């Protein structure tokens, strides 16, 4: 390699991406922001965490297909059993499967908090109970929205046709949606040990973090809705 040769571009999976429009952090290899829907690459072809080669040719269709497969594989790792979107009824079945799986993660997080609340009550640690009530209400509301989404509004209706151009983008949004649910579950999973500890303020700090993640999950859900509505046929 020549001494003055430019360094190779960073691998898309080497660092998180930052949306140039709203500043939200997106998973590595994402193409679109999970919050605002903007492209993660500016007109110059770069975003925080990645740098596209200058003067790069248009993406070959075969490369596009491989990218679609990558997004789907990452999603399948978070939601085992998700087989991707197909035409006809399978499209709505896949949408329903994904939402039910995420709703179950939300329900499990809520159950963990409710069990922690019982433990705190039994040990006469009432100071933290007020911190748990709001997030239980938040999770109950969000679970209902995700689980019982009406087809054609927050779900996929017969009027939607997913084409190859929209498929990868939808998978990216679905991945962000599922990943937000996983992050929330991981945060809540530490609550039982914290609740039995000697530091009552730790519960409040964890709840504050979790409520922020609930908001991120809610925003990811709404962003996914916008993408689905964007590929609706007239």
Rosetta silent file (secondary structure, phi, psi, omega in degrees, C-alpha in Angstrom):
SEQUENCE: XXXXXXXXXXXXXXXXXXXXXXXXXXXXXXXXXXXXXXXXXXXXXXXXXXXXXXXXXXXXXXXXXXXXXXXXXXXXXXXXXXXXXXXXXXXXXXXXXXXXXXXXXXXXXXXXXXXXXXXXXXXXXXXXXXXXXXXXXXXXXXXXXXXXXXXXXXXXXXXXXXXXXXXXXXXXXXXXXXXXXXXXXXXXXXXXXXXXXXXXXXXXXXXXXXXXXXXXXXXXXXXXXXXXXXXXXX
SCORE:     score description
SCORE:     0.000 S_00000001
   1 L     0.000  135.792 -178.643    0.000    0.000    0.000 S_00000001
   2 L   -66.586  151.448 -176.039    1.340    3.436   -0.906 S_00000001
   3 L   -63.944  -32.475 -177.441    2.442    5.664    1.933 S_00000001
   4 L   -99.430   15.385  179.328    0.012    8.398    0.943 S_00000001
   5 L   -69.598  140.532  179.473   -2.934    6.112    0.250 S_00000001
   6 L   -67.401  149.891  179.294   -6.119    7.118    2.082 S_00000001
   7 L   -66.633  151.642  177.901   -7.196    4.889    4.972 S_00000001
   8 L   -66.300  151.138  179.606   -9.951    2.374    4.230 S_00000001
   9 L   -65.094  152.585  177.982  -13.474    3.427    5.223 S_00000001
  10 L   -66.178  144.382  175.691  -14.764    2.345    8.597 S_00000001
  11 L   -66.860  138.739  179.615  -16.866   -0.783    8.575 S_00000001
  12 L   -58.088  -23.272 -177.935  -20.584    0.041    8.979 S_00000001
  13 L   -92.599    4.644 -173.295  -20.713   -2.354   11.931 S_00000001
  14 L   -86.735  -19.413 -176.261  -17.772   -0.777   13.755 S_00000001
  15 L  -154.038  152.407  176.520  -19.525    2.175   15.363 S_00000001
  16 L   -67.573  159.223 -179.997  -23.040    3.497   16.043 S_00000001
  17 E  -104.709  150.826  176.135  -24.502    6.054   13.679 S_00000001
  18 E  -119.168  127.674 -179.249  -25.823    9.490   14.537 S_00000001
  19 L   -65.196  126.193 -179.857  -28.704   10.975   12.564 S_00000001
  20 L   -69.847  -14.127 -177.863  -27.544   14.219   10.894 S_00000001
  21 L   -94.130  -52.988 -174.840  -31.065   15.657   11.240 S_00000001
  22 L  -109.752   -9.053  176.752  -32.264   14.893   14.790 S_00000001
  23 L    83.102    3.639  179.383  -29.082   13.596   16.443 S_00000001
  24 L   -70.280  149.167  178.396  -30.546   10.252   17.519 S_00000001
  25 E   -88.813  133.000 -179.512  -28.199    7.274   17.767 S_00000001
  26 E  -119.356  155.711  178.869  -28.960    4.382   15.420 S_00000001
  27 L   -61.584  151.690  175.190  -27.614    0.816   15.331 S_00000001
  28 L   -55.571  146.728  178.457  -24.560    0.162   13.141 S_00000001
  29 L    75.789    0.706  176.602  -25.342   -0.596    9.480 S_00000001
  30 L   -69.480  151.734  177.242  -28.679    1.256    9.636 S_00000001
  31 L  -105.911  -25.883 -176.725  -29.630    3.280    6.589 S_00000001
  32 E  -131.546  150.227  178.866  -32.431    5.385    8.082 S_00000001
  33 L   -69.027  132.980  179.752  -33.032    7.018   11.459 S_00000001
  34 L   -75.749  -11.105 -177.740  -35.445    4.996   13.600 S_00000001
  35 L  -100.141  -54.802 -175.817  -36.839    8.198   15.147 S_00000001
  36 L  -104.035  -12.204  176.930  -37.293   10.779   12.364 S_00000001
  37 L    85.603   -0.070 -178.245  -36.927    8.574    9.279 S_00000001
  38 L   -73.560  156.116  174.128  -34.182   10.651    7.673 S_00000001
  39 E   -64.179  139.476 -179.907  -31.326    9.089    5.754 S_00000001
  40 L   -81.349    2.272  179.331  -28.323    8.534    8.008 S_00000001
  41 L  -120.747  127.533  178.635  -26.051    9.713    5.216 S_00000001
  42 L   -72.435  177.567  179.945  -25.780   13.318    4.197 S_00000001
  43 L   -59.723  -25.780  177.245  -25.484   14.400    0.577 S_00000001
  44 L   -79.125   -6.605  174.808  -21.760   13.967    0.966 S_00000001
  45 L    88.127   24.336 -177.802  -22.386   10.331    1.829 S_00000001
  46 E  -135.810  158.370  174.196  -21.340   10.358    5.480 S_00000001
  47 E  -150.574  158.234 -178.819  -22.785   10.112    8.938 S_00000001
  48 E   -56.020  125.532  179.483  -21.212    9.991   12.372 S_00000001
  49 L   102.729  -16.998  178.375  -19.558    6.598   12.725 S_00000001
  50 E  -142.080  159.487  175.960  -19.209    5.886    9.008 S_00000001
  51 E  -144.126  116.922  179.184  -17.644    7.394    5.927 S_00000001
  52 L   -81.067  146.237  179.345  -18.644    6.351    2.409 S_00000001
  53 L   -62.245  139.120  179.616  -15.927    6.354   -0.279 S_00000001
  54 L   -65.375  139.160  177.259  -15.890    9.505   -2.389 S_00000001
  55 L    67.392   25.310 -179.023  -17.318    9.068   -5.857 S_00000001
  56 L   -66.381  139.884  179.933  -18.736    5.640   -5.058 S_00000001
  57 L   -70.768  164.696  176.246  -20.844    4.185   -7.899 S_00000001
  58 L   -56.461  149.478 -177.763  -24.568    3.459   -7.421 S_00000001
  59 L   -66.099  129.076  176.632  -25.284    0.398   -5.310 S_00000001
  60 L   -67.259  145.693 -178.043  -25.489   -2.759   -7.405 S_00000001
  61 H   -58.029  -38.166  178.647  -28.814   -4.585   -7.138 S_00000001
  62 H   -63.588  -36.835  177.166  -27.063   -7.710   -5.834 S_00000001
  63 H   -67.519  -36.650  176.969  -25.482   -5.614   -3.093 S_00000001
  64 H   -61.591  -44.214  179.059  -28.921   -4.200   -2.296 S_00000001
  65 H   -61.416  -42.492  178.859  -30.328   -7.695   -1.903 S_00000001
  66 H   -62.767  -36.878  177.630  -27.490   -8.636    0.454 S_00000001
  67 H   -64.561  -39.969  176.515  -28.237   -5.526    2.511 S_00000001
  68 H   -60.230  -43.677  179.950  -31.867   -6.559    2.792 S_00000001
  69 H   -63.505  -38.338  179.514  -30.816   -9.973    4.018 S_00000001
  70 H   -63.072  -44.285  179.162  -28.509   -8.426    6.596 S_00000001
  71 H   -62.990  -41.280  179.363  -31.274   -6.253    8.035 S_00000001
  72 H   -65.847  -40.686 -179.451  -33.622   -9.229    8.170 S_00000001
  73 H   -64.254  -40.670  178.015  -31.035  -11.447    9.865 S_00000001
  74 H   -63.176  -39.679  178.445  -30.399   -8.857   12.582 S_00000001
  75 H   -65.557  -40.648 -179.699  -34.136   -8.596   13.162 S_00000001
  76 H   -65.962  -27.337  176.064  -34.495  -12.383   13.342 S_00000001
  77 H   -68.101  -33.941  178.892  -31.824  -12.488   16.040 S_00000001
  78 H   -82.529  -34.905 -177.868  -33.959  -10.181   18.204 S_00000001
  79 L  -123.099   82.094  179.268  -37.300  -11.790   17.260 S_00000001
  80 L   -57.316  138.460 -179.619  -36.766  -15.540   16.727 S_00000001
  81 L    96.061  -13.074  177.577  -39.378  -16.989   14.422 S_00000001
  82 L   -75.712  121.105 -171.677  -39.842  -13.816   12.398 S_00000001
  83 L  -105.405    2.245  178.801  -39.613  -14.949    8.769 S_00000001
  84 L    92.866  174.298 -175.462  -39.936  -11.617    6.991 S_00000001
  85 L   -92.527  139.624  174.798  -42.627  -10.108    4.820 S_00000001
  86 L  -129.457  178.439 -179.227  -44.280  -11.846    1.898 S_00000001
  87 L   -79.019  164.631  175.914  -47.172  -10.931   -0.331 S_00000001
  88 L    69.267 -142.619 -175.329  -50.847  -11.340    0.548 S_00000001
  89 H   -64.862  -26.796 -178.161  -51.907  -12.440    4.015 S_00000001
  90 H   -61.991  -27.833  178.888  -48.336  -13.267    5.033 S_00000001
  91 H   -63.213  -49.094 -178.818  -47.531   -9.554    5.151 S_00000001
  92 H   -70.292  -32.088  177.719  -50.129   -8.903    7.834 S_00000001
  93 H   -65.336  -41.651  179.186  -49.228  -12.135    9.642 S_00000001
  94 H   -65.962  -40.892  178.096  -45.573  -11.070    9.874 S_00000001
  95 H   -61.049  -46.297 -179.448  -46.571   -7.610   11.128 S_00000001
  96 H   -63.654  -42.497  179.664  -48.846   -9.131   13.774 S_00000001
  97 H   -59.404  -45.544 -178.749  -46.164  -11.626   14.868 S_00000001
  98 H   -63.030  -46.544 -177.691  -43.590   -8.881   15.324 S_00000001
  99 H   -65.559  -37.668  179.005  -45.906   -6.632   17.314 S_00000001
 100 H   -65.345  -40.230  179.237  -47.058   -9.472   19.571 S_00000001
 101 H   -63.486  -43.024  178.588  -43.460  -10.428   20.349 S_00000001
 102 H   -67.344  -40.954  178.286  -42.580   -6.839   21.263 S_00000001
 103 H   -60.442  -38.158  177.882  -45.783   -6.486   23.291 S_00000001
 104 H   -64.711  -37.714  176.662  -44.814   -9.619   25.238 S_00000001
 105 H   -63.055  -40.280  178.380  -41.420   -8.059   26.039 S_00000001
 106 H   -65.261  -43.204  178.956  -43.209   -4.972   27.338 S_00000001
 107 H   -61.505  -43.343  179.852  -45.561   -7.127   29.411 S_00000001
 108 H   -62.637  -38.608  177.159  -42.645   -9.070   30.905 S_00000001
 109 H   -63.620  -42.040  179.132  -40.937   -5.804   31.860 S_00000001
 110 H   -64.259  -41.286  179.009  -44.126   -4.630   33.549 S_00000001
 111 H   -62.283  -38.976  177.570  -44.454   -7.933   35.428 S_00000001
 112 H   -61.413  -41.705  179.657  -40.870   -7.575   36.685 S_00000001
 113 H   -67.294  -42.042 -179.755  -41.671   -4.113   38.043 S_00000001
 114 H   -64.092  -38.097  176.258  -44.884   -5.303   39.674 S_00000001
 115 H   -65.719  -39.317  177.556  -43.006   -8.153   41.386 S_00000001
 116 H   -64.558  -37.782  177.797  -40.380   -5.689   42.589 S_00000001
 117 H   -62.352  -39.967  177.325  -43.149   -3.484   43.963 S_00000001
 118 H   -64.183  -40.933  179.313  -44.497   -6.440   45.949 S_00000001
 119 H   -63.877  -41.442  178.989  -41.023   -7.162   47.329 S_00000001
 120 H   -64.300  -39.761  179.555  -40.582   -3.539   48.383 S_00000001
 121 H   -65.433  -44.073 -178.959  -43.975   -3.568   50.109 S_00000001
 122 H   -64.983  -28.165  179.918  -43.232   -6.801   51.966 S_00000001
 123 L   -97.296   13.557  177.375  -39.927   -5.379   53.215 S_00000001
 124 L    60.586   28.997  175.950  -41.573   -2.101   54.301 S_00000001
 125 L   -99.651   81.002 -172.562  -39.577   -0.063   51.765 S_00000001
 126 L   -85.571  -12.899 -174.567  -42.378    2.289   50.775 S_00000001
 127 L   -62.109  -34.629 -174.948  -40.222    5.184   49.624 S_00000001
 128 L   -87.766   -7.744 -175.186  -39.666    3.750   46.133 S_00000001
 129 H   -63.298  -36.670  179.876  -43.261    2.738   45.462 S_00000001
 130 H   -64.730  -26.331  179.355  -44.194    6.158   44.118 S_00000001
 131 H   -73.720  -27.260 -174.005  -41.417    5.834   41.521 S_00000001
 132 H   -84.283  -29.412 -175.973  -42.820    2.564   40.164 S_00000001
 133 H   -58.409  -47.059 -177.653  -46.450    3.571   39.635 S_00000001
 134 H   -63.068  -40.479 -177.115  -45.903    5.920   36.636 S_00000001
 135 H   -73.038  -29.990  174.045  -43.762    3.494   34.632 S_00000001
 136 H   -62.285  -42.240  178.267  -46.223    0.650   35.243 S_00000001
 137 H   -65.418  -41.150  178.539  -48.924    2.881   33.760 S_00000001
 138 H   -59.719  -45.706 -177.185  -46.647    3.820   30.837 S_00000001
 139 H   -69.108  -36.758  178.652  -45.923    0.175   30.041 S_00000001
 140 H   -63.612  -42.055  179.107  -49.558   -0.862   30.319 S_00000001
 141 H   -65.653  -47.127 -176.655  -50.565    1.858   27.844 S_00000001
 142 H   -66.606  -39.218  178.249  -47.769    1.095   25.392 S_00000001
 143 H   -58.856  -43.185  179.300  -48.370   -2.647   25.508 S_00000001
 144 H   -63.328  -40.852 -179.975  -52.005   -2.093   24.552 S_00000001
 145 H   -62.882  -43.597 -176.470  -51.079    0.178   21.663 S_00000001
 146 H   -74.447  -44.687 -173.687  -48.588   -2.297   20.246 S_00000001
 147 H   -71.516  -40.079 -172.617  -50.529   -5.514   20.857 S_00000001
 148 L  -108.225   31.150  178.886  -53.958   -4.336   19.722 S_00000001
 149 L   -59.889  134.961 -179.758  -52.921   -2.082   16.837 S_00000001
 150 L   -76.531  134.405  176.582  -55.682   -1.793   14.278 S_00000001
 151 L   -61.950  134.861 -179.475  -54.853   -3.154   10.849 S_00000001
 152 L    93.940  -11.320  175.786  -54.540   -0.290    8.398 S_00000001
 153 L  -117.700  -76.921  176.924  -53.489    2.214   11.062 S_00000001
 154 L   -97.363    0.093  174.573  -50.689    0.942   13.250 S_00000001
 155 L  -119.516 -173.411 -178.305  -50.589   -2.405   11.499 S_00000001
 156 L   -96.937  127.869 -178.048  -50.372   -3.463    7.879 S_00000001
 157 L  -102.192  171.838  176.817  -53.626   -3.431    5.913 S_00000001
 158 L   -62.163  -17.024 -178.787  -54.563   -5.078    2.594 S_00000001
 159 L   -80.865    1.724 -177.854  -53.876   -1.700    0.956 S_00000001
 160 E  -100.793  133.631  173.497  -50.140   -2.047    1.607 S_00000001
 161 L  -125.096  121.077 -179.397  -47.742   -3.511   -0.921 S_00000001
 162 L   -93.524  118.800  179.486  -44.142   -3.968    0.138 S_00000001
 163 L  -105.336  167.693 -177.094  -41.752   -3.663   -2.790 S_00000001
 164 H   -56.849  -31.052 -178.489  -37.996   -4.333   -2.852 S_00000001
 165 H   -70.464  -32.546 -178.868  -37.211   -0.620   -2.525 S_00000001
 166 H   -92.758  -11.873 -172.964  -39.210   -0.309    0.689 S_00000001
 167 H   -64.793  -48.709 -177.271  -38.354   -3.671    2.185 S_00000001
 168 H   -63.715  -39.713 -179.637  -34.937   -2.856    3.611 S_00000001
 169 H   -64.571  -40.561  178.347  -36.155    0.392    5.098 S_00000001
 170 H   -65.136  -40.707  177.325  -39.061   -1.356    6.816 S_00000001
 171 H   -62.014  -38.577  179.081  -36.715   -4.017    8.209 S_00000001
 172 H   -63.309  -42.661  178.399  -34.453   -1.278    9.583 S_00000001
 173 H   -67.615  -40.358  176.658  -37.397    0.355   11.366 S_00000001
 174 H   -61.698  -39.026  179.006  -38.616   -3.004   12.641 S_00000001
 175 H   -64.540  -44.455  177.653  -35.119   -3.693   13.950 S_00000001
 176 H   -62.207  -37.743  177.413  -35.023   -0.357   15.754 S_00000001
 177 H   -63.128  -49.844 -179.387  -38.463   -1.089   17.206 S_00000001
 178 H   -68.098  -37.834 -179.548  -37.440   -4.548   18.455 S_00000001
 179 H   -65.951  -38.164  177.351  -34.065   -3.309   19.691 S_00000001
 180 H   -62.189  -37.782  177.110  -35.709   -0.567   21.766 S_00000001
 181 H   -66.138  -38.938  178.386  -37.854   -3.230   23.423 S_00000001
 182 H   -65.514  -42.082  179.417  -34.754   -5.322   24.180 S_00000001
 183 H   -62.272  -41.166  177.677  -32.934   -2.358   25.718 S_00000001
 184 H   -63.361  -44.037  179.875  -35.920   -1.660   27.961 S_00000001
 185 H   -60.845  -40.873  179.817  -36.085   -5.314   29.027 S_00000001
 186 H   -65.367  -38.709  178.410  -32.385   -5.329   29.912 S_00000001
 187 H   -65.621  -47.913 -177.561  -32.748   -2.210   32.036 S_00000001
 188 H   -65.992  -28.690 -177.123  -35.796   -3.503   33.905 S_00000001
 189 L   -62.695  -21.020  179.852  -34.156   -6.895   34.517 S_00000001
 190 L   -87.363   -6.495 -175.902  -31.779   -5.265   37.018 S_00000001
 191 H   -61.707  -44.340 -177.615  -34.610   -3.805   39.118 S_00000001
 192 H   -55.404  -43.105 -179.460  -35.122   -6.779   41.502 S_00000001
 193 H   -70.432  -35.428  178.948  -31.526   -6.672   42.734 S_00000001
 194 H   -70.027  -39.147 -177.171  -31.563   -2.875   43.007 S_00000001
 195 H   -63.649  -29.619 -179.821  -34.903   -2.851   44.833 S_00000001
 196 L   -91.102    2.355 -179.628  -33.521   -5.100   47.572 S_00000001
 197 L   -80.652 -178.950 -175.873  -30.383   -2.989   47.959 S_00000001
 198 L   -92.463   -2.610 -176.195  -29.607   -0.385   50.561 S_00000001
 199 L  -109.720   99.134 -177.297  -29.757    2.613   48.212 S_00000001
 200 L   -66.415  -26.353 -179.494  -33.368    3.737   47.631 S_00000001
 201 H   -70.163  -19.004  179.381  -32.300    6.447   45.178 S_00000001
 202 H   -65.960  -32.639  178.094  -31.003    3.747   42.824 S_00000001
 203 H   -65.328  -44.763  179.689  -34.586    2.687   42.106 S_00000001
 204 H   -62.072  -39.586  179.909  -35.540    6.230   41.119 S_00000001
 205 H   -66.014  -42.361  179.089  -32.497    6.476   38.832 S_00000001
 206 H   -65.033  -41.748 -179.973  -33.310    3.176   37.127 S_00000001
 207 H   -63.319  -38.891  178.505  -36.951    4.161   36.661 S_00000001
 208 H   -62.247  -42.319  176.917  -35.888    7.468   35.093 S_00000001
 209 H   -63.773  -44.733 -178.019  -33.696    5.584   32.615 S_00000001
 210 H   -65.008  -38.340  179.414  -36.444    3.079   31.876 S_00000001
 211 H   -66.364  -34.300  174.336  -39.049    5.788   31.281 S_00000001
 212 H   -63.997  -38.420  178.667  -36.715    7.391   28.774 S_00000001
 213 H   -71.537  -32.637  174.248  -36.439    4.028   27.012 S_00000001
 214 H   -61.443  -41.429  178.136  -40.225    3.655   27.053 S_00000001
 215 H   -64.370  -40.239  177.604  -40.406    6.985   25.238 S_00000001
 216 H   -63.463  -40.620  178.637  -37.806    5.786   22.700 S_00000001
 217 H   -64.868  -40.563  177.512  -39.806    2.616   22.118 S_00000001
 218 H   -62.001  -42.809  179.428  -42.955    4.665   21.645 S_00000001
 219 H   -66.921  -38.522  177.987  -41.183    6.906   19.117 S_00000001
 220 H   -64.682  -37.492  177.823  -39.787    3.879   17.268 S_00000001
 221 H   -63.942  -44.683 -179.875  -43.299    2.428   17.061 S_00000001
 222 H   -67.241  -37.617  178.556  -44.682    5.679   15.634 S_00000001
 223 H   -64.438  -38.773  177.757  -41.795    5.957   13.158 S_00000001
 224 H   -62.729  -40.151  177.486  -42.534    2.425   11.963 S_00000001
 225 H   -57.918  -44.854 -178.258  -46.175    3.407   11.429 S_00000001
 226 H   -62.807  -39.244  178.857  -45.081    6.303    9.217 S_00000001
 227 H   -65.469  -44.069  179.272  -42.900    4.024    7.121 S_00000001
 228 H   -61.559  -43.620 -179.856  -45.724    1.522    6.670 S_00000001
 229 H   -67.259  -27.288  179.772  -48.138    4.279    5.681 S_00000001
 230 H   -70.973  -19.705  179.152  -45.523    5.612    3.264 S_00000001
 231 L  -104.967   14.534  178.454  -45.601    2.399    1.227 S_00000001
 232 E   -72.711  139.660  177.964  -49.397    2.257    1.072 S_00000001
 233 L   -82.496  155.565 -178.424  -50.782    2.074   -2.442 S_00000001
 234 L   -85.754    0.000    0.000  -53.370    4.672   -3.563 S_00000001
